[in-house]
Amino acid sequence: MKLRVFVAACLCLSGSYHLCAQTLEVTPNRALLDETVAIRASGLPPKERVAIQAKLVDGAEHRWSAEAEFLADPQGVVDVSHQAPIKGSYNEVSAMGLIWSMKPEEKHVAQYVSPRDAAGQIIEFQLILAGKPVASAQLEQRSLAEGVQRIKINGQLHGELFLPSGSGPHPGVLVVGGSEGGLQTQKAAWLASHGFAALALAYFHYEDLPNELAGIPLEYFGEALAWMRKRPEILPDRIAVMGTSRGGELALQLGSIYPQIAAVVAYVPANVRYAACCGGGTRVPYAWTLHGRALAYYTPRSRSFPNPAATMEAAIQVEHTHGPVLLISGEDDGVWASSLMAKAVVDRLKDSHFPYPVQHLDYAHAGHRAGRPEIVPMWHGMLQQPGSGREMDPGGTPRGDAESTLDAIPKVLDFLRSSLAAGGAAQEARKGPDDRIWLRPKTETCVQPLKFEKVMGGSQLGTEAVATRGTLSQNQRAGSEEGL
């Protein structure tokens, strides 16, 4: 049911007409972070210039704002969904332009920080006529849909399971992060809000896990898949994997070795295994291990596209994936050449006559945050890489990143729904044992047992904390979950 909220202020003008009850309306006034709303002003003098301001306080208590001027139509109406501003923070028709075009009011702020603990955020709108505020409205953006349940996983696995409302079982998604470490709780909450049971799985820089993305055993993720397949809330043969940046690299790698994975979604991924990172001096040079041995890796000299000859052994053998693949990239990626690397994945799949659907969403003016599933302020300055503190520019323009978000959100959800639907083409290939590994990637260097590997092979994979609904844990890392 759509809700409407507005505060009307009366303004009586002398002359040939009498106006009152200018209104500013947001419909609906409560929406998920990925949902578009309608912003509409009425009761205005025909052809009059008016301004609409938008303000919010982000998860780090930083203030953001935007303003745009519009010309009222002959009926005295401004409909932001159908009218372009004549001046302001953005200049094209965009229903959510007043949100994605916001900039910080403080000079030291470099990026927007998502709401903490999935508490949502309030955006305040004001209608300005003749230099004075005449009406106001609010929008509550929520991270979680009503009835979503969260279960914290303790023990051999480290993560949080988000379950949709309603009776299950549901299709599942394993969600892994990038070089920021920790949990990708925002994406897991988003997926659960749209009907998927999503496990946000940490694998470094979280609790007692390693501090670096170095020497991570891929069997850990196999154990997570096995755990998900045994959950009564999850359909065991309809599990996808989703990752961003280094997590996108990981998602492609997992899809290539675990036939139990029904589909792969990789945001701004690499087509090769990169070296260890994100700790200011890693203990080993390789990022991933399998069967106690290091997987071949590539050490970049710049952010340019990896030389195929130099990366042959480190290339991910994506052709062994047992389900559809979706890639999201930005041509203006400032972190690495995700657009070219995603295209290399597509080319490799074509050359191998890959039997499953492949989609590549490539956005010309988007950067390393291409397709992020939340409609929030897109402006950013120079950022610090979460693990190393290295300064970098993610690339992309606010408009380019916003356009990629608005386009990708429904396409990613549709891809998952179709790929994980009953009777999907890939299901027959996933009826083997939980621990079956399809591929033996190129390995090198004998690996000493790691403390992290002690969690492998046990029967008790995790214990559950008390389940809660509609909220995230207090130790959630907010604002740096895009994966760098």
Backbone torsions as a table, in degrees:
resi	resn	phi	psi	omega
1	MET	NA	126.6	-178.9
2	LYS	-78.7	137.4	178.9
3	LEU	-110.5	152.6	178.3
4	ARG	-131.1	143.7	176.8
5	VAL	-140.4	137.7	172.8
6	PHE	-159.7	153.2	172.9
7	VAL	-117.6	121.0	-175.9
8	ALA	-102.6	139.8	175.6
9	ALA	-122.6	136.8	-177.7
10	CYS	-89.7	139.2	177.3
11	LEU	-136.2	114.2	-179.4
12	CYS	-101.7	127.2	-177.5
13	LEU	-115.3	139.6	176.1
14	SER	-78.8	160.2	178.9
15	GLY	123.4	-150.9	-173.5
16	SER	-80.2	-6.9	179.5
17	TYR	-142.9	158.3	-179.2
18	HIS	-121.4	117.0	-177.3
19	LEU	-111.9	140.4	169.0
20	CYS	-153.0	172.8	176.4
21	ALA	60.3	51.3	166.4
22	GLN	-63.2	134.6	-178.1
23	THR	-127.4	149.5	172.1
24	LEU	-125.7	123.3	-169.5
25	GLU	-126.3	132.8	174.3
26	VAL	-118.3	124.1	-175.1
27	THR	-132.0	121.0	-10.7
28	PRO	-74.0	165.1	-179.4
29	ASN	-92.7	-4.2	171.9
30	ARG	-129.0	123.2	-175.8
31	ALA	-149.6	156.0	173.4
32	LEU	-70.0	161.1	-176.9
33	LEU	-62.7	-18.3	-178.5
34	ASP	-101.9	6.0	-175.1
35	GLU	-100.4	142.3	177.6
36	THR	-87.7	140.7	177.2
37	VAL	-120.0	167.4	177.1
38	ALA	-106.4	130.9	178.0
39	ILE	-115.5	123.5	-171.5
40	ARG	-142.7	131.3	174.6
41	ALA	-112.4	143.4	-179.6
42	SER	-144.2	173.5	-177.8
43	GLY	74.9	23.6	-175.7
44	LEU	-95.6	157.8	171.3
45	PRO	-62.6	131.7	179.1
46	PRO	-54.8	138.2	177.3
47	LYS	63.9	15.4	180.0
48	GLU	-84.5	142.5	173.6
49	ARG	-79.8	129.3	177.2
50	VAL	-134.4	161.6	178.0
51	ALA	-122.3	147.2	172.0
52	ILE	-122.1	126.8	178.4
53	GLN	-106.3	147.6	175.7
54	ALA	-132.0	137.9	-178.9
55	LYS	-140.8	146.3	172.2
56	LEU	-150.3	163.8	172.7
57	VAL	-117.0	123.0	-173.5
58	ASP	-84.6	-174.0	-175.5
59	GLY	-66.9	-13.9	176.2
60	ALA	-104.0	15.0	179.4
61	GLU	66.8	25.8	175.6
62	HIS	-94.6	140.9	-178.3
63	ARG	-91.5	134.6	179.0
64	TRP	-125.8	148.7	-179.2
65	SER	-153.3	158.4	174.7
66	ALA	-148.5	157.6	177.5
67	GLU	-149.4	141.1	177.3
68	ALA	-142.1	142.1	177.0
69	GLU	-100.9	140.6	-179.5
70	PHE	-130.9	161.2	174.2
71	LEU	-107.6	120.0	-179.8
72	ALA	-63.3	144.6	-179.8
73	ASP	-78.5	178.0	-178.2
74	PRO	-59.2	-20.7	176.8
75	GLN	-91.3	4.5	179.7
76	GLY	75.8	32.4	-175.7
77	VAL	-121.2	141.9	168.0
78	VAL	-120.5	118.9	177.6
79	ASP	-114.7	105.6	-174.2
80	VAL	-62.3	-27.2	-179.6
81	SER	-68.9	-19.8	-174.5
82	HIS	-126.4	-1.0	-177.6
83	GLN	-122.8	139.3	174.1
84	ALA	-89.1	144.8	176.2
85	PRO	-66.3	154.1	172.3
86	ILE	-92.2	-9.9	179.1
87	LYS	-170.9	147.7	174.3
88	GLY	142.6	-158.5	-173.8
89	SER	-70.4	-21.0	175.6
90	TYR	-146.0	167.9	-171.3
91	ASN	-136.2	14.8	179.3
92	GLU	-124.1	168.0	176.0
93	VAL	-67.8	120.7	178.9
94	SER	-158.2	115.7	-178.3
95	ALA	-57.3	-34.0	-176.8
96	MET	-108.6	18.7	-177.8
97	GLY	-59.5	-34.7	179.6
98	LEU	-68.2	-14.9	178.3
99	ILE	-96.2	-53.8	-174.9
100	TRP	-70.3	-20.0	-178.8
101	SER	-89.4	1.5	179.9
102	MET	-59.4	149.0	173.5
103	LYS	-126.9	157.4	-179.9
104	PRO	-70.7	145.6	177.6
105	GLU	-84.2	-13.5	178.3
106	GLU	-106.5	137.9	-172.9
107	LYS	-68.6	-29.0	-174.2
108	HIS	-80.5	-7.7	-175.8
109	VAL	-79.1	130.3	-175.9
110	ALA	-106.5	-17.7	-178.8
111	GLN	-161.7	156.9	173.9
112	TYR	-73.4	142.1	178.0
113	VAL	-114.8	126.2	-177.6
114	SER	-62.5	159.0	179.5
115	PRO	-57.9	139.1	178.6
116	ARG	-79.6	146.1	173.9
117	ASP	58.2	26.2	-179.9
118	ALA	51.4	34.8	-177.8
119	ALA	-81.2	-7.1	-177.4
120	GLY	80.9	179.8	178.5
121	GLN	-148.7	155.4	-179.6
122	ILE	-108.3	128.9	174.3
123	ILE	-108.3	125.5	-179.4
124	GLU	-98.7	130.3	177.4
125	PHE	-116.2	142.6	175.0
126	GLN	-131.7	139.0	175.1
127	LEU	-98.6	124.9	-176.5
128	ILE	-112.6	123.2	178.3
129	LEU	-128.3	126.0	-179.3
130	ALA	55.9	36.4	176.3
131	GLY	80.8	3.0	-177.0
132	LYS	-124.8	142.8	175.3
133	PRO	-70.5	129.9	-178.2
134	VAL	-121.1	-13.0	178.0
135	ALA	-161.2	158.9	180.0
136	SER	-146.3	162.3	178.4
137	ALA	-155.5	164.1	179.7
138	GLN	-128.5	150.8	169.6
139	LEU	-126.6	126.3	173.0
140	GLU	-98.0	113.9	174.6
141	GLN	-94.0	129.6	-175.7
142	ARG	-114.4	144.2	176.5
143	SER	-83.3	-27.1	-174.6
144	LEU	-126.6	138.6	173.2
145	ALA	-73.2	160.6	178.0
146	GLU	-58.8	135.9	174.5
147	GLY	86.2	-3.7	177.1
148	VAL	-67.5	134.2	-178.0
149	GLN	-108.5	139.9	178.1
150	ARG	-116.4	133.8	177.4
151	ILE	-127.1	119.0	178.3
152	LYS	-81.2	133.8	-177.7
153	ILE	-103.9	122.3	177.4
154	ASN	-116.4	154.8	176.6
155	GLY	117.1	-132.7	-176.2
156	GLN	-73.5	-27.3	172.6
157	LEU	-103.7	149.3	-179.2
158	HIS	-123.7	109.6	-178.9
159	GLY	-176.9	-171.2	177.2
160	GLU	-138.0	128.7	179.1
161	LEU	-98.9	127.1	178.3
162	PHE	-109.3	122.9	-177.1
163	LEU	-113.2	133.8	179.1
164	PRO	-67.6	163.8	172.2
165	SER	-72.0	162.9	179.3
166	GLY	89.3	166.6	-177.9
167	SER	-75.8	142.9	178.0
168	GLY	-98.6	-162.9	3.2
169	PRO	-78.2	160.5	-175.9
170	HIS	-116.8	156.6	167.6
171	PRO	-59.4	148.2	-175.9
172	GLY	-115.4	154.9	175.1
173	VAL	-137.0	125.9	172.1
174	LEU	-88.5	120.8	-174.2
175	VAL	-110.9	120.8	-179.4
176	VAL	-121.4	145.7	-178.5
177	GLY	-91.3	-174.3	-180.0
178	GLY	-110.7	-141.2	-172.4
179	SER	-72.8	-5.7	174.8
180	GLU	-75.3	-18.6	-178.4
181	GLY	70.6	-170.7	178.4
182	GLY	70.9	-150.0	-174.7
183	LEU	-112.3	140.6	173.2
184	GLN	-89.9	63.3	-175.1
185	THR	-68.7	-31.7	-179.4
186	GLN	-62.5	-46.2	179.9
187	LYS	-67.6	-39.0	178.8
188	ALA	-64.1	-41.9	177.4
189	ALA	-62.7	-41.0	177.9
190	TRP	-60.1	-47.7	-178.7
191	LEU	-64.0	-43.0	179.2
192	ALA	-63.6	-32.1	178.4
193	SER	-67.8	-14.2	179.9
194	HIS	-118.3	23.2	168.5
195	GLY	98.9	8.1	179.9
196	PHE	-109.4	138.7	172.1
197	ALA	-81.5	112.1	-170.6
198	ALA	-115.6	125.9	174.9
199	LEU	-102.3	110.1	171.5
200	ALA	-81.5	112.5	-173.1
201	LEU	-110.7	123.3	174.5
202	ALA	-87.5	146.4	176.3
203	TYR	-136.4	-5.9	169.2
204	PHE	-163.4	164.1	179.7
205	HIS	54.6	49.0	-179.4
206	TYR	-160.2	126.6	178.1
207	GLU	47.7	-124.5	-175.8
208	ASP	-97.1	17.4	175.3
209	LEU	-78.1	166.4	178.1
210	PRO	-56.4	152.0	179.6
211	ASN	-82.0	-15.3	-174.1
212	GLU	-121.0	157.0	171.1
213	LEU	-85.2	81.3	-174.3
214	ALA	-152.3	130.3	177.0
215	GLY	59.8	36.3	-178.0
216	ILE	-81.6	121.6	-179.7
217	PRO	-75.1	126.5	-179.4
218	LEU	-67.4	-19.4	176.1
219	GLU	-60.4	-27.0	177.7
220	TYR	-57.0	-41.9	-179.2
221	PHE	-73.9	-31.3	173.2
222	GLY	-62.6	-39.5	176.1
223	GLU	-64.0	-38.5	178.0
224	ALA	-64.2	-41.6	177.3
225	LEU	-62.5	-42.5	178.5
226	ALA	-62.2	-39.9	178.8
227	TRP	-63.9	-43.1	179.5
228	MET	-64.0	-40.0	-178.2
229	ARG	-64.6	-23.2	-179.9
230	LYS	-91.8	-8.3	-179.9
231	ARG	-73.7	132.4	-180.0
232	PRO	-67.0	-20.3	-178.5
233	GLU	-81.9	-8.3	-172.0
234	ILE	-118.9	135.5	174.8
235	LEU	-72.4	117.1	-168.7
236	PRO	-67.3	-24.0	-178.3
237	ASP	-104.2	15.9	179.9
238	ARG	-134.4	66.1	-178.7
239	ILE	-122.3	127.4	176.5
240	ALA	-107.8	169.5	173.6
241	VAL	-125.8	140.7	-179.3
242	MET	-133.1	134.3	177.7
243	GLY	-149.8	161.3	-177.5
244	THR	-127.0	131.7	177.3
245	SER	61.6	-118.0	174.3
246	ARG	-59.9	-29.1	173.4
247	GLY	-69.7	-30.0	173.6
248	GLY	-67.8	-42.1	171.9
249	GLU	-56.2	-46.6	179.9
250	LEU	-63.7	-42.3	-179.6
251	ALA	-60.1	-43.3	177.4
252	LEU	-64.1	-40.3	179.0
253	GLN	-64.0	-45.2	-180.0
254	LEU	-64.0	-41.7	178.1
255	GLY	-59.8	-30.6	-176.9
256	SER	-80.3	-15.1	-177.0
257	ILE	-117.6	-17.2	-178.8
258	TYR	-115.2	104.4	-180.0
259	PRO	-66.7	-11.8	176.9
260	GLN	-69.6	-14.8	-179.4
261	ILE	-81.3	122.0	-173.4
262	ALA	-87.2	-20.8	-179.0
263	ALA	-163.8	156.3	-178.7
264	VAL	-127.9	131.0	171.8
265	VAL	-120.0	119.0	-176.5
266	ALA	-124.4	111.8	174.5
267	TYR	-85.6	133.6	177.8
268	VAL	34.5	59.4	-172.5
269	PRO	-90.1	172.2	166.1
270	ALA	-101.3	153.9	175.8
271	ASN	-94.5	-1.3	179.5
272	VAL	-130.5	163.6	173.6
273	ARG	-82.2	120.2	177.7
274	TYR	-84.7	168.6	-179.5
275	ALA	-72.3	171.1	175.3
276	ALA	-59.2	156.9	-177.7
277	CYS	-158.7	179.2	156.2
278	CYS	75.3	30.6	175.8
279	GLY	-141.9	6.0	179.9
280	GLY	71.4	35.7	-177.9
281	GLY	124.7	81.6	-172.7
282	THR	-75.7	153.8	-176.6
283	ARG	-74.5	-25.4	175.3
284	VAL	-136.7	156.0	-175.5
285	PRO	-83.6	-13.4	-175.7
286	TYR	-99.5	150.4	-177.7
287	ALA	-89.0	-37.6	-168.9
288	TRP	-127.2	148.5	173.0
289	THR	-128.4	158.6	175.8
290	LEU	-147.1	127.9	-177.8
291	HIS	56.7	36.6	176.1
292	GLY	77.6	10.2	179.2
293	ARG	-125.4	148.0	-179.4
294	ALA	-73.1	142.2	173.2
295	LEU	-87.2	142.0	179.2
296	ALA	-55.5	144.5	-174.1
297	TYR	-140.2	165.9	-179.5
298	TYR	-117.2	132.8	176.7
299	THR	-107.1	109.2	-175.7
300	PRO	-74.3	149.1	173.1
301	ARG	-100.4	-14.9	177.8
302	SER	-158.6	-178.9	179.5
303	ARG	-84.5	4.6	-177.7
304	SER	-71.2	169.4	-178.8
305	PHE	-62.8	130.8	-178.4
306	PRO	-61.0	138.0	176.7
307	ASN	-65.7	123.0	-176.6
308	PRO	-57.4	-38.4	-179.1
309	ALA	-65.6	-36.8	-177.1
310	ALA	-78.5	-16.4	-174.1
311	THR	-114.4	11.9	-173.2
312	MET	-55.7	-46.8	-177.6
313	GLU	-72.1	-25.7	-178.4
314	ALA	-90.0	-5.1	-177.4
315	ALA	-64.9	138.8	178.5
316	ILE	-79.5	128.6	-177.0
317	GLN	-84.5	69.7	-173.2
318	VAL	-64.0	-19.2	-178.4
319	GLU	-65.6	-12.9	178.8
320	HIS	-90.2	4.1	177.8
321	THR	-67.1	141.6	-177.0
322	HIS	-105.9	47.9	178.2
323	GLY	175.5	175.4	-179.2
324	PRO	-61.9	155.1	-178.6
325	VAL	-129.1	132.2	174.8
326	LEU	-121.6	128.3	179.8
327	LEU	-118.6	135.9	176.8
328	ILE	-123.2	129.6	-177.4
329	SER	-147.1	165.0	176.8
330	GLY	-123.2	128.5	-179.4
331	GLU	-67.1	-21.4	-179.7
332	ASP	-102.8	25.5	179.5
333	ASP	-58.8	121.8	-179.3
334	GLY	-92.3	-5.5	-178.3
335	VAL	-92.8	-51.2	172.3
336	TRP	-154.3	171.7	-172.1
337	ALA	-81.2	66.6	-175.0
338	SER	-63.4	-33.6	-179.6
339	SER	-63.7	-49.2	-179.4
340	LEU	-68.2	-36.8	180.0
341	MET	-69.9	-36.5	175.3
342	ALA	-65.9	-39.5	176.6
343	LYS	-63.5	-35.2	177.0
344	ALA	-64.9	-35.7	175.6
345	VAL	-63.5	-46.1	179.4
346	VAL	-60.2	-45.0	-179.7
347	ASP	-62.1	-41.4	179.8
348	ARG	-63.7	-40.4	179.1
349	LEU	-66.8	-39.6	177.4
350	LYS	-63.8	-44.6	-178.1
351	ASP	-62.9	-29.1	-179.1
352	SER	-93.0	5.9	-179.1
353	HIS	55.5	49.5	-178.9
354	PHE	-57.8	128.0	-171.9
355	PRO	-83.8	-4.6	-175.4
356	TYR	-108.5	160.5	-179.9
357	PRO	-63.1	143.8	177.3
358	VAL	-130.7	129.8	175.8
359	GLN	-124.6	141.5	176.1
360	HIS	-130.9	112.4	175.6
361	LEU	-96.7	106.4	-174.9
362	ASP	-117.4	123.1	-171.5
363	TYR	-114.0	125.0	-169.3
364	ALA	-62.1	-40.7	-173.0
365	HIS	-112.5	18.0	177.6
366	ALA	-97.8	154.6	-179.9
367	GLY	-109.1	-142.5	-174.9
368	HIS	-73.3	-8.8	177.5
369	ARG	-102.6	21.8	-177.0
370	ALA	-55.5	129.8	172.6
371	GLY	78.5	6.0	-177.3
372	ARG	-52.7	134.5	-169.8
373	PRO	-86.5	52.4	174.0
374	GLU	-154.5	136.9	-179.0
375	ILE	-94.4	97.4	-172.5
376	VAL	-142.4	174.0	176.3
377	PRO	-55.6	129.4	-175.0
378	MET	-100.9	-11.7	-179.0
379	TRP	-63.3	145.8	173.0
380	HIS	-151.0	154.9	171.7
381	GLY	-102.9	-153.5	173.2
382	MET	-73.6	132.1	-175.9
383	LEU	-113.0	162.3	173.3
384	GLN	-101.4	131.3	175.2
385	GLN	-59.4	127.7	-170.1
386	PRO	-55.2	-37.5	-176.1
387	GLY	-85.2	-44.7	-172.2
388	SER	-96.3	-20.6	-175.4
389	GLY	82.1	3.0	179.8
390	ARG	-66.7	136.3	179.9
391	GLU	-78.5	139.8	-178.3
392	MET	-155.8	161.2	175.7
393	ASP	-112.0	114.5	-179.2
394	PRO	-64.3	-17.3	-179.2
395	GLY	82.3	176.2	179.9
396	GLY	85.4	156.7	173.2
397	THR	-104.4	158.0	176.5
398	PRO	-54.4	-43.3	179.5
399	ARG	-66.2	-44.0	-179.5
400	GLY	-62.6	-44.1	177.6
401	ASP	-65.2	-40.2	179.6
402	ALA	-64.3	-42.8	179.2
403	GLU	-63.3	-37.1	177.7
404	SER	-66.7	-39.4	178.1
405	THR	-62.3	-50.5	-176.5
406	LEU	-64.3	-32.8	179.4
407	ASP	-79.7	-39.2	-172.7
408	ALA	-77.4	-34.0	-173.7
409	ILE	-51.5	-57.5	-178.6
410	PRO	-67.9	-30.0	-177.8
411	LYS	-71.5	-37.9	177.4
412	VAL	-65.9	-45.2	179.7
413	LEU	-63.7	-41.8	178.0
414	ASP	-64.0	-39.8	178.4
415	PHE	-60.5	-45.8	-179.7
416	LEU	-66.3	-41.3	-179.9
417	ARG	-62.1	-45.6	-178.4
418	SER	-71.6	-38.3	-177.9
419	SER	-70.4	-30.6	-177.0
420	LEU	-104.5	14.8	179.9
421	ALA	-72.5	157.8	177.9
422	ALA	-59.3	137.8	179.0
423	GLY	77.0	18.2	178.5
424	GLY	-58.5	152.2	-173.5
425	ALA	-65.1	-24.0	-174.4
426	ALA	-91.6	-2.0	-170.8
427	GLN	-67.0	-33.4	-177.9
428	GLU	-62.0	-32.1	-177.3
429	ALA	-75.7	-6.4	-173.5
430	ARG	-114.8	24.3	-177.5
431	LYS	-96.9	10.9	179.7
432	GLY	-83.9	-175.4	179.0
433	PRO	-60.5	154.9	-177.3
434	ASP	-60.1	-33.1	-172.3
435	ASP	-96.2	11.3	-177.0
436	ARG	-68.2	133.7	177.5
437	ILE	-117.1	125.8	-174.0
438	TRP	-79.8	-38.4	-168.2
439	LEU	-124.1	146.0	171.5
440	ARG	-111.3	93.9	-177.5
441	PRO	-64.6	165.2	177.4
442	LYS	-58.6	127.4	-179.8
443	THR	-119.6	160.7	175.8
444	GLU	-157.1	158.5	173.3
445	THR	66.7	120.7	176.0
446	CYS	-70.5	134.8	-174.8
447	VAL	-106.9	133.2	173.7
448	GLN	-75.3	147.1	178.4
449	PRO	-57.1	138.0	179.9
450	LEU	-105.6	154.7	175.3
451	LYS	-57.1	-38.5	-179.1
452	PHE	-59.4	-33.4	-175.6
453	GLU	-73.4	-11.7	179.6
454	LYS	-66.0	-16.7	179.6
455	VAL	-80.9	-8.6	-176.5
456	MET	-78.3	147.5	166.3
457	GLY	88.1	-3.7	179.5
458	GLY	-82.1	160.6	179.4
459	SER	-86.6	-27.5	179.5
460	GLN	-95.5	96.3	-172.0
461	LEU	-79.4	-28.5	-177.8
462	GLY	-170.7	156.0	173.1
463	THR	-116.6	155.5	-172.9
464	GLU	-104.0	137.7	170.0
465	ALA	-79.6	173.3	178.1
466	VAL	-61.4	131.5	-178.8
467	ALA	-73.3	144.1	176.0
468	THR	-130.7	164.3	-179.9
469	ARG	-121.4	133.5	170.6
470	GLY	73.0	19.8	178.8
471	THR	-150.1	156.3	179.6
472	LEU	-109.9	166.6	-177.4
473	SER	-68.8	156.8	-177.7
474	GLN	-68.4	-25.3	-177.9
475	ASN	-92.9	17.1	175.8
476	GLN	-62.8	136.4	175.8
477	ARG	-87.0	114.4	-175.6
478	ALA	-100.0	148.9	167.0
479	GLY	88.0	-9.5	-178.6
480	SER	-129.3	36.5	-173.1
481	GLU	-95.4	4.5	-175.9
482	GLU	-69.6	-23.4	180.0
483	GLY	85.8	111.5	-175.2
484	LEU	-119.2	NA	NA
